[in-house]
Amino acid sequence: MKKRLLNFLFLWPMALAVTSCLDDDSLAEDNTYVGNFEACWTAMDEHYCFFDEKGVDWDSVYRLYQPLFRDSVKSSFAEFNLMADMLASVRDGHVNLYSSFNTARYWKWFEDYPQNFDATLLERYYLGTNYWMTSGLNYCLLSDTVAYVRYASFSSSVGETNLDYVLALLSNAKGLIIDVRDNGGGTLTNVTTLANRFCTQKTLYSYIKHKTGTGHDDFSNPEPLYLEPQKNRVAWDASAQPVVVLTNRSCYSATNCFVSAMKSLDGLMTTDSIGRKYPKMIKTVGDRTGGGGGMPFETVLPNSWVLRFSACPTLNAYKESIEDGIDPDIRVDMDSASAYFNHTDDIIEAARAYINKNTRVRYVKKK
């Protein structure tokens, strides 16, 4: 099967970590229903990274679907639908099939969970109309002097200068809320760009493993990835001004990695200007994230459809898989009655309560 490797959709800061995930090898398949099935199944068989974790017997999938492609498929539409059903058997939101007429996707990873996010409530009763906007970030100071930042997509590039302004403008707040609910992911370089601002020393936050062969267990040893403080840039002192990351089940892929990165910083000791040491206070509040802990890549089938799936697994700082999501430090579900009658976002309010209780910022009351 001849596979033409396309561009990676998500990039780690280290190019070598990306290029070592795949081998551009294999045999040609014909552009037939069976040939396209063989190309799709083999690409997954040789490079997909979560068969064992998800408990999928890929050989049995072959035995089930190969006769259907051989005997039952009579059109490209039927071929696409059947291939989509086959790919859904791995239950992975990073597995997609793109044709000129449809995109196959797996959304069960969030469909059966509470939403725990209300954009209208947020815009009308928290952000209002006077919030600031830059580089994909919407931000403001709430009434209790807690800073709030909404980041809706890691596909929106976060510039270093933009972050300097945002963090400087919010620097007098009691603490900081970073709301990434309903953020389905994007570019992984934005993950480290943002998370680095809460880092005061080089910190291991993740591991990545690469495929070393075509076997399902053929992986390299885990390679460490680090966060690092940025020189001459505005940083946030999470040992004095707590940081709370808001999560729900629709936090996926790069957002899942961001949550993992921020959790790796919680509790690390920070020394203040007179030598006292305090732990960083970085918590997650809300619901379990949706997961998506593998680095996806794309390949082209003989009929020019594009197949995308996870090829390189990533782990947290403790070498634990994050593919199935990350539990919050403080579990909170939104109450629909509170939202409707009181215009209250229970997850935001829980974050504000944590910050007001734990902040080390004190204001002098005016007489």
C-alpha positions as CSV (number, residue, x, y, z in Angstrom):
1,M,0.0,0.0,0.0
2,K,1.6,3.3,-1.1
3,K,0.9,6.0,1.4
4,R,1.6,9.6,0.8
5,L,2.2,11.4,4.1
6,L,0.6,14.7,4.4
7,N,1.1,17.5,6.9
8,F,0.6,16.9,10.6
9,L,-2.3,18.9,11.9
10,F,-0.8,19.3,15.4
11,L,2.8,20.2,15.9
12,W,5.0,19.6,19.0
13,P,7.6,22.2,19.6
14,M,10.3,19.6,18.7
15,A,10.3,18.8,15.0
16,L,12.2,15.5,15.6
17,A,9.4,14.2,17.8
18,V,7.0,14.7,14.9
19,T,9.0,13.3,12.0
20,S,9.9,10.1,13.8
21,C,6.3,9.0,14.3
22,L,5.9,7.4,10.9
23,D,7.7,5.5,8.1
24,D,6.8,6.4,4.5
25,D,6.9,2.8,3.3
26,S,4.6,0.0,2.1
27,L,2.9,-1.5,-0.9
28,A,0.6,-0.2,-3.6
29,E,-3.2,-1.0,-3.5
30,D,-5.6,-0.6,-6.4
31,N,-8.3,2.0,-6.4
32,T,-11.1,-0.5,-5.9
33,Y,-13.5,-1.0,-3.0
34,V,-11.4,-3.8,-1.6
35,G,-8.2,-2.0,-2.4
36,N,-9.3,1.1,-0.5
37,F,-10.4,-1.1,2.4
38,E,-7.0,-2.9,2.5
39,A,-5.2,0.5,2.3
40,C,-7.2,1.9,5.2
41,W,-7.1,-1.2,7.4
42,T,-3.3,-1.6,6.9
43,A,-2.5,2.0,7.6
44,M,-4.3,1.7,10.9
45,D,-2.9,-1.7,11.6
46,E,0.7,-0.5,11.2
47,H,0.6,2.9,12.7
48,Y,-2.5,3.5,15.0
49,C,-1.3,3.6,18.6
50,F,-4.3,2.8,20.9
51,F,-5.5,-0.6,19.9
52,D,-4.4,-2.2,23.2
53,E,-5.6,0.7,25.4
54,K,-9.0,0.7,23.8
55,G,-9.3,-3.1,23.7
56,V,-9.8,-3.4,20.0
57,D,-9.1,-6.7,18.1
58,W,-8.2,-5.2,14.7
59,D,-7.8,-8.6,13.1
60,S,-11.4,-9.4,13.9
61,V,-12.4,-6.1,12.4
62,Y,-10.7,-7.2,9.2
63,R,-12.6,-10.5,9.2
64,L,-15.9,-8.7,9.7
65,Y,-15.5,-6.0,7.1
66,Q,-13.4,-7.4,4.3
67,P,-16.2,-9.6,2.9
68,L,-18.6,-6.6,3.0
69,F,-16.3,-4.5,0.9
70,R,-15.8,-7.4,-1.5
71,D,-19.4,-8.5,-1.9
72,S,-21.8,-5.7,-0.7
73,V,-20.5,-2.3,-1.6
74,K,-21.8,-0.9,-4.9
75,S,-21.1,2.8,-4.7
76,S,-18.6,5.3,-3.3
77,F,-21.3,6.5,-0.8
78,A,-21.8,3.0,0.5
79,E,-18.0,2.5,0.6
80,F,-17.5,5.7,2.6
81,N,-20.3,4.8,5.1
82,L,-19.0,1.3,5.6
83,M,-15.4,2.5,6.1
84,A,-16.6,5.1,8.6
85,D,-18.4,2.3,10.6
86,M,-15.2,0.3,10.6
87,L,-13.1,3.3,11.8
88,A,-15.7,4.0,14.6
89,S,-14.9,0.7,16.1
90,V,-11.7,2.2,17.7
91,R,-13.9,4.9,19.5
92,D,-11.4,7.7,18.9
93,G,-12.2,11.3,18.1
94,H,-8.9,11.7,16.3
95,V,-9.9,9.1,13.7
96,N,-11.4,10.8,10.7
97,L,-12.0,10.1,7.0
98,Y,-12.3,13.0,4.6
99,S,-13.9,12.7,1.1
100,S,-15.2,15.4,-1.2
101,F,-18.7,14.8,0.0
102,N,-18.5,13.9,3.7
103,T,-16.2,13.7,6.8
104,A,-16.4,10.6,9.0
105,R,-16.1,11.5,12.7
106,Y,-16.5,9.9,16.1
107,W,-18.3,12.1,18.6
108,K,-19.5,9.7,21.3
109,W,-16.5,10.8,23.5
110,F,-18.6,13.9,24.5
111,E,-22.2,13.3,23.3
112,D,-23.3,11.3,26.3
113,Y,-22.0,13.8,28.9
114,P,-23.4,17.1,30.3
115,Q,-22.5,20.2,28.4
116,N,-21.3,22.2,31.4
117,F,-21.0,25.3,29.3
118,D,-23.4,28.0,28.2
119,A,-21.9,30.6,25.8
120,T,-24.9,32.9,26.1
121,L,-24.8,32.9,29.9
122,L,-21.1,33.7,29.8
123,E,-21.4,36.5,27.3
124,R,-24.4,38.2,28.9
125,Y,-23.7,37.9,32.6
126,Y,-19.9,37.5,32.9
127,L,-18.0,39.0,30.0
128,G,-20.6,41.7,29.2
129,T,-19.7,44.1,26.4
130,N,-16.5,45.8,27.7
131,Y,-14.1,42.8,27.7
132,W,-10.9,42.9,25.9
133,M,-9.9,40.7,22.9
134,T,-6.6,39.7,21.4
135,S,-5.1,36.7,19.7
136,G,-8.0,34.4,20.4
137,L,-8.3,35.5,24.0
138,N,-11.3,37.3,25.5
139,Y,-10.5,38.7,29.0
140,C,-11.7,40.9,31.8
141,L,-11.7,41.5,35.5
142,L,-14.8,40.2,37.2
143,S,-16.5,42.2,40.0
144,D,-14.5,40.6,42.8
145,T,-11.2,41.4,41.1
146,V,-10.7,37.9,39.8
147,A,-9.2,37.8,36.3
148,Y,-11.0,35.8,33.6
149,V,-9.6,34.6,30.3
150,R,-11.7,32.7,27.7
151,Y,-9.7,30.7,25.2
152,A,-12.1,29.0,22.8
153,S,-9.7,27.3,20.4
154,F,-6.0,26.3,20.4
155,S,-6.2,26.9,16.6
156,S,-6.0,30.6,17.4
157,S,-2.4,31.5,17.7
158,V,-1.3,33.1,20.9
159,G,1.5,35.6,20.4
160,E,4.2,36.2,23.0
161,T,3.6,39.9,22.9
162,N,-0.2,39.4,23.2
163,L,0.4,37.4,26.3
164,D,2.6,40.1,27.8
165,Y,-0.1,42.6,27.5
166,V,-2.9,40.3,28.8
167,L,-1.0,39.2,31.9
168,A,0.3,42.7,32.6
169,L,-3.2,44.2,32.4
170,L,-4.5,41.5,34.7
171,S,-1.5,41.5,37.1
172,N,-3.3,43.1,40.1
173,A,-6.0,40.4,40.2
174,K,-6.5,38.0,43.1
175,G,-6.2,35.1,40.8
176,L,-6.8,34.0,37.2
177,I,-9.5,31.8,35.6
178,I,-8.6,30.3,32.2
179,D,-11.8,28.9,30.6
180,V,-11.1,26.3,28.0
181,R,-14.5,24.6,28.1
182,D,-15.7,23.5,24.6
183,N,-12.2,24.0,23.3
184,G,-11.8,21.1,20.9
185,G,-8.0,21.6,20.4
186,G,-5.7,23.0,17.7
187,T,-2.0,23.6,17.5
188,L,0.2,22.2,20.2
189,T,2.7,25.0,20.1
190,N,0.0,27.2,21.6
191,V,-0.2,24.8,24.6
192,T,3.4,25.4,25.6
193,T,3.4,29.1,24.7
194,L,0.6,29.6,27.2
195,A,1.6,27.1,29.9
196,N,5.2,28.4,29.9
197,R,3.9,31.7,31.5
198,F,3.1,29.9,34.7
199,C,6.5,28.1,34.9
200,T,9.4,29.4,37.0
201,Q,11.8,26.5,36.3
202,K,12.3,23.9,33.6
203,T,9.5,21.4,34.3
204,L,8.8,18.0,32.8
205,Y,5.1,18.0,31.8
206,S,4.7,15.2,29.3
207,Y,6.2,12.2,27.4
208,I,5.8,11.1,23.8
209,K,6.4,7.7,22.3
210,H,7.1,7.0,18.7
211,K,6.3,4.0,16.4
212,T,9.4,1.9,15.8
213,G,7.8,-0.8,13.7
214,T,4.5,-2.1,12.3
215,G,3.6,-4.2,15.3
216,H,0.9,-2.8,17.7
217,D,3.4,-2.7,20.6
218,D,6.4,-1.4,18.6
219,F,7.1,1.9,20.4
220,S,10.2,3.8,21.5
221,N,10.9,4.6,25.1
222,P,9.0,7.6,26.4
223,E,10.7,10.8,25.4
224,P,10.4,13.7,28.0
225,L,9.0,17.1,27.0
226,Y,9.4,20.2,29.1
227,L,7.9,23.6,30.0
228,E,10.4,26.4,30.5
229,P,10.1,30.0,31.8
230,Q,10.4,32.7,29.1
231,K,13.1,35.3,29.7
232,N,12.1,38.9,29.5
233,R,8.4,38.0,29.3
234,V,5.5,38.7,31.7
235,A,4.9,35.7,33.9
236,W,2.1,34.8,36.4
237,D,2.9,34.1,40.0
238,A,0.6,31.2,40.7
239,S,2.0,30.9,44.3
240,A,0.3,34.2,45.2
241,Q,-2.4,34.5,42.6
242,P,-4.1,31.1,42.1
243,V,-4.9,29.8,38.6
244,V,-8.0,27.8,37.9
245,V,-8.5,26.1,34.5
246,L,-12.2,25.4,33.7
247,T,-12.8,22.1,31.9
248,N,-15.7,20.1,30.4
249,R,-16.0,16.9,28.4
250,S,-15.6,18.9,25.1
251,C,-12.0,19.7,26.0
252,Y,-10.1,17.6,23.5
253,S,-6.7,17.0,21.9
254,A,-4.5,20.0,22.4
255,T,-6.8,21.3,25.1
256,N,-6.4,18.0,26.9
257,C,-2.7,18.4,26.7
258,F,-2.9,21.9,28.0
259,V,-4.9,20.7,31.1
260,S,-2.2,18.0,31.6
261,A,0.6,20.6,31.3
262,M,-1.0,22.9,33.8
263,K,-1.6,20.1,36.3
264,S,2.1,19.3,36.2
265,L,2.9,22.7,37.6
266,D,0.5,22.6,40.6
267,G,2.3,22.4,43.9
268,L,5.7,23.2,42.6
269,M,7.6,25.5,45.0
270,T,8.2,29.1,44.1
271,T,10.6,31.5,45.9
272,D,9.4,35.1,46.4
273,S,11.6,38.2,46.4
274,I,12.6,37.8,50.1
275,G,13.3,34.1,49.9
276,R,10.1,32.6,51.2
277,K,8.8,29.5,49.4
278,Y,5.2,28.9,48.5
279,P,3.6,26.2,46.3
280,K,1.9,27.1,43.0
281,M,-1.8,26.9,43.2
282,I,-3.0,25.7,39.8
283,K,-6.3,23.7,39.9
284,T,-8.8,22.4,37.4
285,V,-12.5,22.8,38.0
286,G,-15.5,21.4,36.1
287,D,-15.8,18.0,34.4
288,R,-13.5,15.4,33.1
289,T,-11.8,16.3,29.8
290,G,-12.7,14.5,26.6
291,G,-9.2,13.1,26.0
292,G,-7.4,12.8,22.8
293,G,-3.9,12.0,23.9
294,G,-2.3,10.9,20.6
295,M,-0.6,12.9,17.9
296,P,-2.6,12.6,14.7
297,F,-1.2,12.3,11.2
298,E,-2.8,12.0,7.7
299,T,-2.3,9.6,4.8
300,V,-4.1,9.3,1.4
301,L,-6.0,6.3,0.3
302,P,-5.8,5.1,-3.4
303,N,-9.1,6.9,-4.1
304,S,-7.7,10.2,-2.7
305,W,-9.7,10.1,0.5
306,V,-7.7,11.3,3.4
307,L,-7.4,9.1,6.5
308,R,-6.4,10.7,9.8
309,F,-5.7,8.9,13.1
310,S,-3.5,8.9,16.2
311,A,0.0,7.6,15.7
312,C,2.1,8.7,18.6
313,P,0.8,8.4,22.2
314,T,1.4,11.1,24.7
315,L,1.6,10.6,28.5
316,N,1.4,13.0,31.5
317,A,4.4,13.8,33.7
318,Y,3.8,10.5,35.6
319,K,3.9,8.5,32.4
320,E,0.1,7.9,32.6
321,S,-2.1,7.9,29.5
322,I,-4.3,10.9,29.0
323,E,-6.1,9.4,26.0
324,D,-9.4,8.9,27.9
325,G,-9.4,12.3,29.6
326,I,-8.3,14.0,32.8
327,D,-10.3,14.3,36.0
328,P,-10.7,17.8,37.5
329,D,-9.3,18.6,40.9
330,I,-12.7,20.0,41.9
331,R,-15.7,18.4,40.2
332,V,-18.5,20.8,39.5
333,D,-21.5,20.4,37.2
334,M,-23.6,23.3,36.0
335,D,-27.1,23.5,37.4
336,S,-29.6,24.4,34.7
337,A,-31.9,26.1,37.2
338,S,-29.1,28.3,38.6
339,A,-28.2,29.2,35.0
340,Y,-31.7,30.1,34.0
341,F,-33.1,31.8,37.1
342,N,-30.0,33.2,38.7
343,H,-27.8,33.7,35.6
344,T,-25.1,31.7,37.4
345,D,-22.3,29.6,35.9
346,D,-21.6,27.2,38.8
347,I,-18.2,26.2,37.4
348,I,-17.1,29.8,37.2
349,E,-18.4,30.5,40.7
350,A,-16.6,27.5,42.1
351,A,-13.4,28.8,40.6
352,R,-14.0,32.3,42.0
353,A,-14.6,30.8,45.5
354,Y,-11.3,28.9,45.3
355,I,-9.3,31.9,44.3
356,N,-10.9,34.2,46.9
357,K,-10.2,31.7,49.6
358,N,-6.6,31.0,48.6
359,T,-5.2,34.2,47.1
360,R,-2.3,35.9,48.9
361,V,-3.1,39.2,47.2
362,R,-4.5,41.7,49.8
363,Y,-6.1,45.0,49.0
364,V,-6.1,48.0,51.4
365,K,-9.7,49.0,52.1
366,K,-10.5,52.6,51.4
367,K,-11.8,54.6,54.4
